[in-house]
Amino acid sequence: MNKTKIDWCDMTFNPVTGCLHGCEYCYARKIANRFGNKYMPFGNDLNVLTSRVSGEKGVDPYPFGFEPTLHQYRLDEPAKIKTPQTIFVCSMADLFGEWVPDEWIQEVFRACEAAPWHRYLFLTKNAEGTAEYDQYFDMHKNWWCGISATNQGSEYGLSQMTINANRFISIEPILEPVILHNRIRVPSADWVIIGAETGNRKGKVIPEKAWIDNIAEHCFMTGVPIFMKESLRELMGADFIQQFPWKADAIVRQYTDLIDSEAITAGAILQSEGEK
């Protein structure tokens, strides 16, 4: 459990680390390569640690590099934090990746259930992998599940997600204009997060303001809260907005009422909210 600079949550919880998607812009792989001592022999793509590993530099958080790893010794960490937090689960992995065993997912779920006073956010590129876990998200109203998208087409993963409530889409890093179609609306999406690519990767994509404006207008037209990450603050200027769905019910109702009136456009609402 760590405090985090990710601005849409308070803490991260990483009982599972590592990923096999191979995204060239992946920040998690860079972190694992930077802070992992990598002195342990690699396993067979799936590794289980029952205790912390110490190396020459002290505790090694990623002893198998970015190979998928279950850190069982971390599973009691949410229960140790008594003040309610918004927690991003597995920021250093894709918990619903097709390579992740059901046993690992069940262990992570049990850890979250043991500390029900927190809000838990899960994010995946593999929407189909969430299907058999719908009942958990239906039972736990403080659990959120999102689909990660980066370009046009990948946002349709949200339509493959069969979880009924607390669904979100994270368009980060946004690599090209993304037009959210009618299927990406309440109740299909309850929150939209947008962020720019960070770091110094060769070929790094710098988004245009118009890309973000188009998504924001769609959100306002459909009454969906939108959260722009700090990486967009300078680009968006006065139109920079950060909304949380668990705080934004009144705001969403206001947008819906205003948009129902032909006298006020979504663009005007965008400008008005940005000025606040």
BELPE-V233934 format. One record per backbone hydrogen bond with DSSP energy under -1.0 kcal/mol. CO is the residue of the C=O (numbers start at 1). NH is the residue of the N-H. Records with the same first field share a line. If there is no record, write none. Layout:
CO: NH ; NH
This chain:
2: 12
6: 9
10: 4
11: 88
12: 2
13: 90
15: 71
17: 69
23: 26
27: 31
28: 32
29: 33
30: 34
31: 35
32: 36
47: 70
49: 72
53: 60
55: 58
58: 55
62: 65
64: 67
66: 19
68: 47
69: 17
70: 49 ; 72
71: 74
72: 75
74: 77
77: 80
78: 81
85: 119
86: 10 ; 11
87: 121
88: 13
90: 93
92: 18
94: 97
97: 100
101: 105
102: 106
103: 107
104: 108
105: 109
106: 110
107: 111
108: 112
109: 113
110: 114
112: 115
115: 118
119: 87
120: 144
121: 89
122: 146
124: 148
126: 129
127: 130
128: 131
130: 133
131: 134
133: 136 ; 137
134: 138
135: 139
136: 140
140: 143
142: 120
144: 122
145: 168
146: 124
147: 170
149: 172
150: 175
151: 154
153: 156
154: 157
155: 158
156: 159
166: 145
167: 190
168: 147
169: 193
170: 149 ; 172
171: 195
181: 184
183: 185
185: 188 ; 189
191: 169
192: 227
193: 171
194: 229
195: 174
201: 204
208: 212
209: 213
210: 214
211: 215
212: 216
213: 217
214: 218
215: 219
216: 220
217: 221
218: 222
219: 224
225: 192
226: 243
227: 194
229: 232
230: 233
232: 236
233: 237
236: 239
237: 240
241: 228
244: 247 ; 248
248: 252
249: 253
250: 254
251: 255
252: 256
253: 257
254: 258
255: 259
256: 260
258: 261
261: 264
265: 269
266: 270
267: 271
268: 272
269: 273
270: 274
271: 275
